[in-house]
Amino acid sequence: MDPNTQKSAPASGAGKQSAPRPPKFDTMRAVGNLKEAEFREQQAVAIVETIRDAQVELATRDDLYAVRDELRGEISSLRSEMRADMQAQLAAMQWRLLIGVSIIVGVFGTIVTLAGGR
């Protein structure tokens, strides 16, 4: 098999399909280097293909930027939701406090009225 042939998925067939990426290194040179190190051609080609297939699974800088941007959007959305939730909870607490103070004032006023009426 030609070591420069590009595949879109690992040889095992595992993993998700993605657009083919050009090799990150010179496959012919890599095969030549392995052959010079006394690997048989079949072994050298298998090693280079394995390395090339593994590269398909590596994230590129653009992949990382896309994930970063997606996460920033989600974080912003979560912040907005949390801010709205906190404002709603604060408003509910203010109403409870107002009602509680009104009850206390009413009870105190009743006590004063009843005590003053004796």
C-alpha positions in Angstrom: 0.0 0.0 0.0 1.2 3.5 -0.8 2.1 5.3 2.4 1.0 8.6 1.0 -2.6 7.4 0.4 -4.8 9.5 2.7 -7.6 7.8 4.7 -10.5 9.6 6.4 -10.7 7.1 9.3 -8.4 4.9 11.3 -7.6 1.5 9.7 -9.5 -0.2 12.5 -12.7 1.5 11.3 -13.3 2.9 14.9 -13.9 6.6 15.6 -16.0 9.2 13.9 -15.6 10.1 10.2 -14.0 13.4 9.5 -12.7 15.2 6.5 -9.3 13.9 5.4 -6.3 15.9 6.7 -3.0 16.0 4.9 -0.2 14.1 6.7 1.6 16.2 9.2 4.9 14.6 8.1 6.5 13.3 5.0 5.3 9.7 4.9 7.7 8.6 2.2 10.6 10.0 4.2 9.3 8.3 7.3 9.1 4.9 5.5 12.6 5.5 4.1 14.0 6.3 7.6 12.4 3.1 9.0 13.8 1.0 6.2 17.3 2.5 6.8 16.8 1.5 10.5 16.4 -2.1 9.1 12.6 -2.3 9.3 11.2 -4.4 6.4 9.1 -2.2 4.0 5.9 -3.8 5.1 6.7 -3.0 8.8 7.7 0.6 7.9 4.5 1.2 5.9 2.4 -0.2 8.7 4.0 2.1 11.3 3.6 5.1 9.1 0.0 4.3 8.3 -0.7 3.9 12.1 0.8 7.3 12.8 -1.1 8.9 10.0 -4.4 7.3 11.1 -3.8 8.5 14.6 -3.5 12.0 13.3 -7.1 11.9 12.0 -8.2 11.8 15.7 -6.0 14.8 16.7 -7.7 18.2 17.3 -6.5 21.0 15.2 -6.0 24.6 16.4 -9.3 25.4 14.5 -11.0 22.6 16.4 -9.9 24.0 19.7 -10.9 27.5 18.8 -14.4 26.2 17.8 -14.8 24.4 21.1 -13.5 27.5 23.0 -16.1 29.7 21.2 -18.9 27.2 21.9 -18.0 27.0 25.6 -17.8 30.8 25.8 -21.3 31.0 24.4 -22.6 28.4 26.8 -20.9 30.1 29.8 -22.5 33.5 28.7 -25.9 31.8 28.4 -25.5 30.2 31.9 -24.5 33.5 33.4 -27.6 35.2 32.0 -29.8 32.4 33.3 -28.1 32.6 36.8 -28.5 36.4 36.8 -32.2 36.1 36.0 -32.7 33.4 38.6 -30.9 35.4 41.3 -32.9 38.5 40.5 -36.2 36.5 40.7 -35.0 35.0 44.1 -34.1 38.5 45.4 -37.5 39.9 44.4 -39.2 37.0 46.2 -37.1 37.5 49.3 -37.9 41.3 49.2 -41.6 40.5 49.1 -41.3 38.1 52.0 -39.4 40.6 54.0 -42.0 43.3 53.2 -44.9 41.0 54.2 -43.0 39.9 57.4 -42.3 43.5 58.4 -46.0 44.5 57.7 -47.2 41.6 59.9 -44.8 42.6 62.7 -45.9 46.3 62.4 -49.5 45.2 62.4 -49.0 43.0 65.5 -47.1 45.7 67.3 -49.7 48.3 66.4 -52.4 45.9 67.8 -50.5 45.4 71.0 -50.0 49.1 71.5 -53.6 49.8 70.8 -54.8 47.1 73.2 -52.3 48.2 75.9 -53.3 51.9 75.5 -56.9 51.1 75.8 -56.7 49.9 79.4 
